[in-house]
Amino acid sequence: MTDWIGTFLFANGYWRQENLNAPGPDRLIAPGKARDLPQVDHTAKPPPLAA
């Protein structure tokens, strides 16, 4: 019986289109460091509730 890898976990250095679309097992890849990612606007008001 062969053991198969179900999911790979990668550091953010592997966040490339080729790695995201490559055949093989599922992969979890960090997109980058928090300082490089878009930040949430915490001053924005939530949308109104639907009636």
N, CA, C and O atoms as a Maestro MAE file, in Angstrom:
{
 s_m_m2io_version
 :::
 2.0.0
}

f_m_ct {
 s_m_title
 :::
 protein
 m_atom[204] {
  # First column is atom index #
  i_m_mmod_type
  r_m_x_coord
  r_m_y_coord
  r_m_z_coord
  i_m_residue_number
  s_m_chain_name
  s_m_pdb_residue_name
  s_m_pdb_atom_name
  i_m_atomic_number
  :::
  1 25 0.843 -1.185 0.000 1 A "MET " " N  " 7
  2 3 0.000 0.000 0.000 1 A "MET " " CA " 6
  3 2 0.885 1.243 0.000 1 A "MET " " C  " 6
  4 15 1.894 1.295 0.703 1 A "MET " " O  " 8
  5 25 0.507 2.231 -0.781 2 A "THR " " N  " 7
  6 3 1.272 3.468 -0.881 2 A "THR " " CA " 6
  7 2 0.629 4.538 -0.011 2 A "THR " " C  " 6
  8 15 -0.591 4.704 -0.029 2 A "THR " " O  " 8
  9 25 1.442 5.263 0.748 3 A "ASP " " N  " 7
  10 3 0.939 6.392 1.531 3 A "ASP " " CA " 6
  11 2 0.998 7.647 0.675 3 A "ASP " " C  " 6
  12 15 2.007 7.907 0.020 3 A "ASP " " O  " 8
  13 25 -0.071 8.421 0.679 4 A "TRP " " N  " 7
  14 3 -0.145 9.631 -0.107 4 A "TRP " " CA " 6
  15 2 -0.190 10.844 0.803 4 A "TRP " " C  " 6
  16 15 -0.755 10.795 1.896 4 A "TRP " " O  " 8
  17 25 0.405 11.920 0.350 5 A "ILE " " N  " 7
  18 3 0.360 13.181 1.085 5 A "ILE " " CA " 6
  19 2 -0.941 13.880 0.716 5 A "ILE " " C  " 6
  20 15 -1.246 14.045 -0.466 5 A "ILE " " O  " 8
  21 25 -1.714 14.295 1.726 6 A "GLY " " N  " 7
  22 3 -2.992 14.937 1.458 6 A "GLY " " CA " 6
  23 2 -2.866 16.427 1.206 6 A "GLY " " C  " 6
  24 15 -3.483 16.950 0.278 6 A "GLY " " O  " 8
  25 25 -2.076 17.122 2.019 7 A "THR " " N  " 7
  26 3 -1.951 18.572 1.913 7 A "THR " " CA " 6
  27 2 -0.538 18.991 2.289 7 A "THR " " C  " 6
  28 15 0.031 18.482 3.254 7 A "THR " " O  " 8
  29 25 0.029 19.927 1.521 8 A "PHE " " N  " 7
  30 3 1.331 20.522 1.833 8 A "PHE " " CA " 6
  31 2 1.105 21.865 2.502 8 A "PHE " " C  " 6
  32 15 0.141 22.560 2.183 8 A "PHE " " O  " 8
  33 25 1.974 22.236 3.418 9 A "LEU " " N  " 7
  34 3 1.959 23.555 4.039 9 A "LEU " " CA " 6
  35 2 3.259 24.249 3.667 9 A "LEU " " C  " 6
  36 15 4.340 23.741 3.965 9 A "LEU " " O  " 8
  37 25 3.163 25.428 3.005 10 A "PHE " " N  " 7
  38 3 4.332 26.160 2.528 10 A "PHE " " CA " 6
  39 2 4.444 27.508 3.218 10 A "PHE " " C  " 6
  40 15 3.438 28.092 3.620 10 A "PHE " " O  " 8
  41 25 5.661 27.997 3.355 11 A "ALA " " N  " 7
  42 3 5.894 29.361 3.828 11 A "ALA " " CA " 6
  43 2 5.585 30.334 2.693 11 A "ALA " " C  " 6
  44 15 5.353 29.910 1.561 11 A "ALA " " O  " 8
  45 25 5.580 31.617 2.984 12 A "ASN " " N  " 7
  46 3 5.166 32.597 1.991 12 A "ASN " " CA " 6
  47 2 6.114 32.720 0.802 12 A "ASN " " C  " 6
  48 15 5.728 33.336 -0.191 12 A "ASN " " O  " 8
  49 25 7.302 32.187 0.838 13 A "GLY " " N  " 7
  50 3 8.215 32.262 -0.298 13 A "GLY " " CA " 6
  51 2 7.759 31.453 -1.500 13 A "GLY " " C  " 6
  52 15 8.341 31.576 -2.577 13 A "GLY " " O  " 8
  53 25 6.726 30.623 -1.340 14 A "TYR " " N  " 7
  54 3 6.241 29.775 -2.428 14 A "TYR " " CA " 6
  55 2 4.976 30.323 -3.078 14 A "TYR " " C  " 6
  56 15 4.391 29.650 -3.927 14 A "TYR " " O  " 8
  57 25 4.532 31.537 -2.704 15 A "TRP " " N  " 7
  58 3 3.308 32.136 -3.238 15 A "TRP " " CA " 6
  59 2 3.576 32.639 -4.649 15 A "TRP " " C  " 6
  60 15 3.916 33.806 -4.843 15 A "TRP " " O  " 8
  61 25 3.424 31.764 -5.626 16 A "ARG " " N  " 7
  62 3 3.614 32.091 -7.040 16 A "ARG " " CA " 6
  63 2 2.517 31.390 -7.836 16 A "ARG " " C  " 6
  64 15 2.019 30.339 -7.432 16 A "ARG " " O  " 8
  65 25 2.149 31.975 -8.955 17 A "GLN " " N  " 7
  66 3 1.086 31.410 -9.787 17 A "GLN " " CA " 6
  67 2 1.392 29.964 -10.175 17 A "GLN " " C  " 6
  68 15 0.502 29.115 -10.184 17 A "GLN " " O  " 8
  69 25 2.663 29.692 -10.496 18 A "GLU " " N  " 7
  70 3 3.030 28.321 -10.893 18 A "GLU " " CA " 6
  71 2 2.768 27.336 -9.755 18 A "GLU " " C  " 6
  72 15 2.291 26.227 -9.994 18 A "GLU " " O  " 8
  73 25 3.075 27.733 -8.525 19 A "ASN " " N  " 7
  74 3 2.866 26.840 -7.381 19 A "ASN " " CA " 6
  75 2 1.386 26.684 -7.044 19 A "ASN " " C  " 6
  76 15 0.958 25.620 -6.596 19 A "ASN " " O  " 8
  77 25 0.610 27.734 -7.257 20 A "LEU " " N  " 7
  78 3 -0.820 27.650 -6.967 20 A "LEU " " CA " 6
  79 2 -1.546 26.743 -7.952 20 A "LEU " " C  " 6
  80 15 -2.523 26.089 -7.589 20 A "LEU " " O  " 8
  81 25 -1.076 26.699 -9.193 21 A "ASN " " N  " 7
  82 3 -1.757 25.936 -10.238 21 A "ASN " " CA " 6
  83 2 -1.091 24.610 -10.575 21 A "ASN " " C  " 6
  84 15 -1.573 23.894 -11.453 21 A "ASN " " O  " 8
  85 25 -0.014 24.267 -9.916 22 A "ALA " " N  " 7
  86 3 0.707 23.030 -10.223 22 A "ALA " " CA " 6
  87 2 -0.139 21.816 -9.843 22 A "ALA " " C  " 6
  88 15 -0.867 21.849 -8.851 22 A "ALA " " O  " 8
  89 25 -0.044 20.749 -10.629 23 A "PRO " " N  " 7
  90 3 -0.754 19.522 -10.261 23 A "PRO " " CA " 6
  91 2 -0.155 18.931 -8.995 23 A "PRO " " C  " 6
  92 15 1.001 19.188 -8.659 23 A "PRO " " O  " 8
  93 25 -0.943 18.151 -8.312 24 A "GLY " " N  " 7
  94 3 -0.453 17.513 -7.094 24 A "GLY " " CA " 6
  95 2 -1.415 17.703 -5.943 24 A "GLY " " C  " 6
  96 15 -2.560 18.108 -6.144 24 A "GLY " " O  " 8
  97 25 -0.961 17.415 -4.745 25 A "PRO " " N  " 7
  98 3 -1.846 17.503 -3.582 25 A "PRO " " CA " 6
  99 2 -2.241 18.943 -3.283 25 A "PRO " " C  " 6
  100 15 -1.613 19.887 -3.763 25 A "PRO " " O  " 8
  101 25 -3.290 19.093 -2.484 26 A "ASP " " N  " 7
  102 3 -3.697 20.426 -2.042 26 A "ASP " " CA " 6
  103 2 -2.537 21.080 -1.316 26 A "ASP " " C  " 6
  104 15 -1.705 20.400 -0.714 26 A "ASP " " O  " 8
  105 25 -2.485 22.420 -1.377 27 A "ARG " " N  " 7
  106 3 -1.406 23.136 -0.698 27 A "ARG " " CA " 6
  107 2 -1.956 24.365 -0.006 27 A "ARG " " C  " 6
  108 15 -2.850 25.044 -0.510 27 A "ARG " " O  " 8
  109 25 -1.405 24.628 1.150 28 A "LEU " " N  " 7
  110 3 -1.703 25.837 1.911 28 A "LEU " " CA " 6
  111 2 -0.453 26.693 1.843 28 A "LEU " " C  " 6
  112 15 0.604 26.291 2.331 28 A "LEU " " O  " 8
  113 25 -0.565 27.883 1.236 29 A "ILE " " N  " 7
  114 3 0.596 28.748 1.047 29 A "ILE " " CA " 6
  115 2 0.283 30.121 1.635 29 A "ILE " " C  " 6
  116 15 -0.694 30.761 1.245 29 A "ILE " " O  " 8
  117 25 1.100 30.564 2.557 30 A "ALA " " N  " 7
  118 3 0.923 31.893 3.134 30 A "ALA " " CA " 6
  119 2 1.173 32.939 2.055 30 A "ALA " " C  " 6
  120 15 2.179 32.860 1.349 30 A "ALA " " O  " 8
  121 25 0.263 33.936 1.908 31 A "PRO " " N  " 7
  122 3 0.441 34.926 0.849 31 A "PRO " " CA " 6
  123 2 1.541 35.942 1.115 31 A "PRO " " C  " 6
  124 15 2.028 36.557 0.166 31 A "PRO " " O  " 8
  125 25 1.947 36.144 2.340 32 A "GLY " " N  " 7
  126 3 2.996 37.116 2.634 32 A "GLY " " CA " 6
  127 2 2.951 37.548 4.083 32 A "GLY " " C  " 6
  128 15 2.140 37.060 4.869 32 A "GLY " " O  " 8
  129 25 3.816 38.452 4.418 33 A "LYS " " N  " 7
  130 3 3.835 38.989 5.772 33 A "LYS " " CA " 6
  131 2 2.716 40.006 5.928 33 A "LYS " " C  " 6
  132 15 2.312 40.641 4.953 33 A "LYS " " O  " 8
  133 25 2.217 40.165 7.139 34 A "ALA " " N  " 7
  134 3 1.086 41.064 7.390 34 A "ALA " " CA " 6
  135 2 1.391 42.485 6.931 34 A "ALA " " C  " 6
  136 15 0.489 43.188 6.477 34 A "ALA " " O  " 8
  137 25 2.624 42.913 7.037 35 A "ARG " " N  " 7
  138 3 2.939 44.289 6.639 35 A "ARG " " CA " 6
  139 2 2.805 44.500 5.134 35 A "ARG " " C  " 6
  140 15 2.686 45.638 4.680 35 A "ARG " " O  " 8
  141 25 2.824 43.412 4.349 36 A "ASP " " N  " 7
  142 3 2.744 43.511 2.896 36 A "ASP " " CA " 6
  143 2 1.328 43.337 2.356 36 A "ASP " " C  " 6
  144 15 1.094 43.535 1.164 36 A "ASP " " O  " 8
  145 25 0.380 42.969 3.221 37 A "LEU " " N  " 7
  146 3 -0.978 42.689 2.783 37 A "LEU " " CA " 6
  147 2 -1.875 43.900 2.984 37 A "LEU " " C  " 6
  148 15 -1.620 44.710 3.875 37 A "LEU " " O  " 8
  149 25 -2.928 44.044 2.169 38 A "PRO " " N  " 7
  150 3 -3.851 45.151 2.369 38 A "PRO " " CA " 6
  151 2 -4.468 45.074 3.766 38 A "PRO " " C  " 6
  152 15 -4.786 43.988 4.252 38 A "PRO " " O  " 8
  153 25 -4.632 46.207 4.394 39 A "GLN " " N  " 7
  154 3 -5.189 46.260 5.741 39 A "GLN " " CA " 6
  155 2 -6.677 46.592 5.688 39 A "GLN " " C  " 6
  156 15 -7.134 47.271 4.769 39 A "GLN " " O  " 8
  157 25 -7.419 46.118 6.659 40 A "VAL " " N  " 7
  158 3 -8.852 46.372 6.768 40 A "VAL " " CA " 6
  159 2 -9.065 47.773 7.334 40 A "VAL " " C  " 6
  160 15 -8.370 48.191 8.260 40 A "VAL " " O  " 8
  161 25 -10.032 48.493 6.768 41 A "ASP " " N  " 7
  162 3 -10.384 49.813 7.283 41 A "ASP " " CA " 6
  163 2 -11.322 49.612 8.470 41 A "ASP " " C  " 6
  164 15 -12.508 49.341 8.282 41 A "ASP " " O  " 8
  165 25 -10.808 49.740 9.674 42 A "HIS " " N  " 7
  166 3 -11.595 49.497 10.879 42 A "HIS " " CA " 6
  167 2 -12.541 50.650 11.200 42 A "HIS " " C  " 6
  168 15 -13.351 50.533 12.120 42 A "HIS " " O  " 8
  169 25 -12.463 51.760 10.467 43 A "THR " " N  " 7
  170 3 -13.357 52.891 10.703 43 A "THR " " CA " 6
  171 2 -14.586 52.826 9.820 43 A "THR " " C  " 6
  172 15 -15.498 53.634 9.993 43 A "THR " " O  " 8
  173 25 -14.646 51.893 8.879 44 A "ALA " " N  " 7
  174 3 -15.789 51.778 7.981 44 A "ALA " " CA " 6
  175 2 -17.007 51.272 8.754 44 A "ALA " " C  " 6
  176 15 -16.888 50.438 9.651 44 A "ALA " " O  " 8
  177 25 -18.180 51.794 8.388 45 A "LYS " " N  " 7
  178 3 -19.427 51.359 9.027 45 A "LYS " " CA " 6
  179 2 -19.935 50.098 8.340 45 A "LYS " " C  " 6
  180 15 -19.741 49.939 7.135 45 A "LYS " " O  " 8
  181 25 -20.584 49.195 9.081 46 A "PRO " " N  " 7
  182 3 -21.122 47.987 8.458 46 A "PRO " " CA " 6
  183 2 -22.283 48.346 7.534 46 A "PRO " " C  " 6
  184 15 -22.917 49.386 7.716 46 A "PRO " " O  " 8
  185 25 -22.569 47.498 6.548 47 A "PRO " " N  " 7
  186 3 -23.691 47.771 5.648 47 A "PRO " " CA " 6
  187 2 -25.014 47.686 6.420 47 A "PRO " " C  " 6
  188 15 -25.090 46.983 7.428 47 A "PRO " " O  " 8
  189 25 -26.060 48.395 5.959 48 A "PRO " " N  " 7
  190 3 -27.354 48.337 6.659 48 A "PRO " " CA " 6
  191 2 -27.969 46.942 6.542 48 A "PRO " " C  " 6
  192 15 -27.739 46.223 5.569 48 A "PRO " " O  " 8
  193 25 -28.747 46.581 7.547 49 A "LEU " " N  " 7
  194 3 -29.422 45.284 7.535 49 A "LEU " " CA " 6
  195 2 -30.529 45.281 6.488 49 A "LEU " " C  " 6
  196 15 -31.220 46.283 6.301 49 A "LEU " " O  " 8
  197 25 -30.691 44.154 5.809 50 A "ALA " " N  " 7
  198 3 -31.755 44.026 4.799 50 A "ALA " " CA " 6
  199 2 -33.107 43.980 5.507 50 A "ALA " " C  " 6
  200 15 -33.242 43.359 6.561 50 A "ALA " " O  " 8
  201 25 -34.097 44.635 4.928 51 A "ALA " " N  " 7
  202 3 -35.427 44.670 5.548 51 A "ALA " " CA " 6
  203 2 -36.262 43.478 5.160 51 A "ALA " " C  " 6
  204 15 -37.407 43.358 5.597 51 A "ALA " " O  " 8
  :::
 }
 m_bond[203] {
  # First column is bond index #
  i_m_from
  i_m_to
  i_m_order
  :::
  1 1 2 1
  2 2 3 1
  3 3 4 2
  4 3 5 1
  5 5 6 1
  6 6 7 1
  7 7 8 2
  8 7 9 1
  9 9 10 1
  10 10 11 1
  11 11 12 2
  12 11 13 1
  13 13 14 1
  14 14 15 1
  15 15 16 2
  16 15 17 1
  17 17 18 1
  18 18 19 1
  19 19 20 2
  20 19 21 1
  21 21 22 1
  22 22 23 1
  23 23 24 2
  24 23 25 1
  25 25 26 1
  26 26 27 1
  27 27 28 2
  28 27 29 1
  29 29 30 1
  30 30 31 1
  31 31 32 2
  32 31 33 1
  33 33 34 1
  34 34 35 1
  35 35 36 2
  36 35 37 1
  37 37 38 1
  38 38 39 1
  39 39 40 2
  40 39 41 1
  41 41 42 1
  42 42 43 1
  43 43 44 2
  44 43 45 1
  45 45 46 1
  46 46 47 1
  47 47 48 2
  48 47 49 1
  49 49 50 1
  50 50 51 1
  51 51 52 2
  52 51 53 1
  53 53 54 1
  54 54 55 1
  55 55 56 2
  56 55 57 1
  57 57 58 1
  58 58 59 1
  59 59 60 2
  60 59 61 1
  61 61 62 1
  62 62 63 1
  63 63 64 2
  64 63 65 1
  65 65 66 1
  66 66 67 1
  67 67 68 2
  68 67 69 1
  69 69 70 1
  70 70 71 1
  71 71 72 2
  72 71 73 1
  73 73 74 1
  74 74 75 1
  75 75 76 2
  76 75 77 1
  77 77 78 1
  78 78 79 1
  79 79 80 2
  80 79 81 1
  81 81 82 1
  82 82 83 1
  83 83 84 2
  84 83 85 1
  85 85 86 1
  86 86 87 1
  87 87 88 2
  88 87 89 1
  89 89 90 1
  90 90 91 1
  91 91 92 2
  92 91 93 1
  93 93 94 1
  94 94 95 1
  95 95 96 2
  96 95 97 1
  97 97 98 1
  98 98 99 1
  99 99 100 2
  100 99 101 1
  101 101 102 1
  102 102 103 1
  103 103 104 2
  104 103 105 1
  105 105 106 1
  106 106 107 1
  107 107 108 2
  108 107 109 1
  109 109 110 1
  110 110 111 1
  111 111 112 2
  112 111 113 1
  113 113 114 1
  114 114 115 1
  115 115 116 2
  116 115 117 1
  117 117 118 1
  118 118 119 1
  119 119 120 2
  120 119 121 1
  121 121 122 1
  122 122 123 1
  123 123 124 2
  124 123 125 1
  125 125 126 1
  126 126 127 1
  127 127 128 2
  128 127 129 1
  129 129 130 1
  130 130 131 1
  131 131 132 2
  132 131 133 1
  133 133 134 1
  134 134 135 1
  135 135 136 2
  136 135 137 1
  137 137 138 1
  138 138 139 1
  139 139 140 2
  140 139 141 1
  141 141 142 1
  142 142 143 1
  143 143 144 2
  144 143 145 1
  145 145 146 1
  146 146 147 1
  147 147 148 2
  148 147 149 1
  149 149 150 1
  150 150 151 1
  151 151 152 2
  152 151 153 1
  153 153 154 1
  154 154 155 1
  155 155 156 2
  156 155 157 1
  157 157 158 1
  158 158 159 1
  159 159 160 2
  160 159 161 1
  161 161 162 1
  162 162 163 1
  163 163 164 2
  164 163 165 1
  165 165 166 1
  166 166 167 1
  167 167 168 2
  168 167 169 1
  169 169 170 1
  170 170 171 1
  171 171 172 2
  172 171 173 1
  173 173 174 1
  174 174 175 1
  175 175 176 2
  176 175 177 1
  177 177 178 1
  178 178 179 1
  179 179 180 2
  180 179 181 1
  181 181 182 1
  182 182 183 1
  183 183 184 2
  184 183 185 1
  185 185 186 1
  186 186 187 1
  187 187 188 2
  188 187 189 1
  189 189 190 1
  190 190 191 1
  191 191 192 2
  192 191 193 1
  193 193 194 1
  194 194 195 1
  195 195 196 2
  196 195 197 1
  197 197 198 1
  198 198 199 1
  199 199 200 2
  200 199 201 1
  201 201 202 1
  202 202 203 1
  203 203 204 2
  :::
 }
}
